[in-house]
Amino acid sequence: MTTLLNALENADMLEIDGLHAFDFSLDEDDNLHIECMDGRALKRWTFSMAQIEAATFDSDLKSWVITGDSGEHRLLPLDAIGGDNDDEEDVNADA
């Protein structure tokens, strides 16, 4: 079974309460810190390891429900899609 911690470790981006957050990290005390801009306002959240471990997965909405000091929040860990700009074919592919 996947845990929120596992999902966060494999995520490139995070959605919290419908806002996209690229800036999230676990500190040395295993607290999760999330920052994102909501218009011109910087929003910040911090969750303890106990709160992360207590988070539950909502299979209907395909997101995690976590309760922090400011109430309940929905987290959706996401993988960013990346690509390369290399339009040339790999010269060594046929070697």
Sequence and secondary structure as in RCSB ss.txt:
>XXXX:A:sequence
MTTLLNALENADMLEIDGLHAFDFSLDEDDNLHIECMDGRALKRWTFSMAQIEAATFDSDLKSWVITGDSGEHRL
LPLDAIGGDNDDEEDVNADA
>XXXX:A:secstr
   HHHHHHT SEEEETTEEESEEEE TT  EEEEEEETTEEEEEEE HHHHHH EEETTTTEEEEEETTEEEEE
EEE         S  GGGG 
